[in-house]
Amino acid sequence: MKRIVVVTLLLFTTLLLVACGPTQSGFNQGSNITVYTRDTTSGTRAGFMEGIGFKDATANDSLLVQGFVIQDNTQIFTSMQTDVYGIGYVSLSTLNSQVKGLDFEGVAPTVANVLNDTYGLKRPFMYMTRAEGDYPSETVEALVNAFVAYLGTTDASDIINNSGAIALPSTATWDDIKADHPITNQDNSSVTVRFGGSDSIQKVAEALTNAFKPKAGNFIAEHDHTGSGDAFKRTWDPAIKDTSVGKDVGFSSRYFTTSEIAGSNEDNIGQLAWDAIVAIVHKNNPVSNVTAQHLKNVYNGTFKTWNDLITAQA
């Protein structure tokens, strides 16, 4: 009888270690989850929180788990390369094999799945330009107008898709419309056009301007991306737009807010692409799929350890 009790205790201890202790890869499921997020002005945060059913946390840090870490898109991606017990989220255009991108509701985060509308965590890539006549020069304004027109071409669609975002449907080529923008035929190598806003869009924006510059007189594209909240501020806010940080084109990885639209002109606003948001973890993390409820429970503190999440998936 005593031997049976001992064997039973050993079996129970083994099961407990399997459930809460290290796995074969050395991942300790009993470790606390380190939660990474973006700041409250981030379009990525807005899209992520809305996508997991936690919209109230978009602009309210007090609703998040205690001890969360705020970082930008690049910092979160870098952190997941070293923080074995961390979880964060980034733009699909940032994702590569250095971290593990998690499936969402059983669907892999791929361009194809965003286009066929099976991947649920997606958000728009938007742009905003300065008001008509409110540019450093007529040349800059004409170049911005040409660039916006370029965004609607198949030439730009190829660049957008190759940069990890998802282009909107288009049929016109740049050759079809370039005659409408004679500014692109002159030497613009001394002209600077300033781009900013969402850092999630920076990779796509830089690829687009690099492709467009040779088509538009080789103007200088100055990129300074500090977050979606600055797209409006640096192109339309009277207190900021004409300072040294003012921009000619601002990008947002979310829809512009009611107050932003009210303070600007809808004729100067448009969408250039779709993007997916991906929950990411360290490559040694055994988790491969999460649901909206799982992520909400992580971010609101219901799940405190990785074992909490893994057990919920069983």
Disulfide bonds with the S-S distance in Angstrom:
none
